[in-house]
Amino acid sequence: MSLNPRLVKESFALLEPDSPRASAYFYGRLFAEHPDLRALFPPAMDVQRNRLFHALTTVVWSLDSPDALTTYLSGLGRDHRKFGVSEAHYAAVGAALLATLRKFLGDRWTPEIEESWAAAYRIAAEVMHGAAVADALMAPPWWIGEVVGHERRGIDLAVVTVRPAQPLPYEAGQHVTLQVARWPRMWRQYSIANAPRADGRVSFHVRAVSGGWVSSALVRDTEVGHSVLLGPAMGAMTLARDSDRDLLCVAGGTGLAPLKALVEQVAADGGRRRVHLVVGARRGDDLYDLPDLLRLAAEQPWLRVVPVVADDTSYEGLHGRVSDVLEEIGDFTDREAYVSGPPEMVAETVGRLSALGLPPERVHHDALHLEGRVACPHLSGYIGAGPLLTPP
Ligand SMILES: NC(=O)C1=CN([C@@H]2O[C@H](COP(=O)(O)OP(=O)(O)OC[C@H]3O[C@@H](n4cnc5c(N)ncnc54)[C@H](O)[C@@H]3O)[C@@H](O)[C@H]2O)C=CC1
């Protein structure tokens, strides 16, 4: 069986307009044929449905970038260990996926397209399963963590610090999935907001969003001493090892978390790169971490923090959306850029940086999609709840 990336992409583009119905059909068929698999997923499947298509989009559009695809799928495979996914599950998901594509493409489905999808799926499943097997030799499927800090920084925002019971390996800029005792099987993604610390503690910036069960529980019902579960670290928005360029970090809201981790990493590496950290918020009082950032900037001559507020005329400082003020702040064309925040803000900022002349390989982003947020089709990343494509 051979893989033709063009056929996979073209046929997937035909399916995209029908993605909500196709996703519902996929899960319906999967659970009808394998009722035992239902127990791996959370009771509410809304986030899950987006998640499947987001992951498929990432895989399909990365078919021509084998390294990025392998990194993504390996992370996914390691992450799926926490669901107790087995090799047989991969086969069940593969069959349901092909059945879904066949049904929704109708007479546009050809034996060549089927062959290409089967090959793509087989390769993806092998990478995910292989990474999971290798990971099982050295790491647990999930980590138990004790909440050791809980700071309310606003009506709907908290900085939550957790100490994992065992060492949790990660790099600055990565994210993990997190589960609270109150909502079993409901995993949500959060970036770790600090560079690795000697005592292993990890901090998260959490905004309680409407309809966000896990984020609300973390902000409103979590106290020091509570336990949470953490999945393995994932994501490629880490410091580019082969570059010593100065950095431009552009944050929107709690998207600040991974960028703060990168800033701390630059400090841990000796502060040899200049960093401009542009921090966007809707209102002045949404700049929930500004005192800490300004303290860091006062200590570190290589760091400049630029707060920007979009919707608050009483704010005494720079006004606008982060994507619109970059040119005013400086010329960043020779820098390595990192962008994190709401999907629309990431898309706008990435577009603006490209228009300003930054080549795409120097613009890093890792669109996270937390509860209640809609995926931005051309950005990579994946949503975290139950198993995804569960495994192939
Ligand atoms: N908590 C975490 O660990 C992480 C969160 N994120 C994402 O960051 C986002 C944070 O949400 P909130 O704190 O509620 O932020 P928010 O919705 O209050 O927005 C923050 C900033 O983004 C700007 N913005 C919004 N829409 C824009 C657009 N279309 N173009 C340009 N700028 C725009 C706003 O002007 C503001 O400066 C969420 O989407 C979350 O998924 C991303 C990475 C990590």
The ligand as an ORCA input file, in Angstrom:
! r2SCAN-3c Opt
* xyz 0 1
  N      -3.358     28.897     29.770
  C      -2.419     28.433     28.996
  O      -1.554     27.675     29.425
  C      -2.368     28.799     27.530
  C      -3.432     29.418     26.916
  N      -3.396     29.654     25.569
  C      -4.536     30.233     24.895
  O      -4.500     31.629     25.154
  C      -5.813     32.145     25.131
  C      -5.937     33.029     26.326
  O      -7.234     33.460     26.524
  P      -7.548     34.762     27.390
  O      -6.616     34.857     28.529
  O      -9.013     34.672     27.689
  O      -7.205     35.948     26.370
  P      -8.158     37.109     25.822
  O      -9.272     36.515     25.054
  O      -8.466     37.976     26.981
  O      -7.222     37.866     24.759
  C      -5.937     38.261     25.097
  C      -5.289     39.105     24.026
  O      -5.488     38.597     22.716
  C      -5.860     39.690     21.862
  N      -6.727     39.258     20.768
  C      -7.901     38.620     20.867
  N      -8.424     38.411     19.633
  C      -7.516     38.924     18.742
  C      -7.476     39.040     17.321
  N      -8.444     38.532     16.548
  N      -6.383     39.626     16.769
  C      -5.395     40.114     17.528
  N      -5.404     40.057     18.865
  C      -6.445     39.481     19.460
  C      -6.590     40.647     22.770
  O      -6.576     41.950     22.235
  C      -5.743     40.546     24.012
  O      -4.608     41.352     23.864
  C      -6.768     30.984     25.066
  O      -7.233     30.831     23.735
  C      -5.888     29.798     25.411
  O      -6.314     28.631     24.754
  C      -2.303     29.378     24.809
  C      -1.202     28.793     25.381
  C      -1.148     28.470     26.768
*
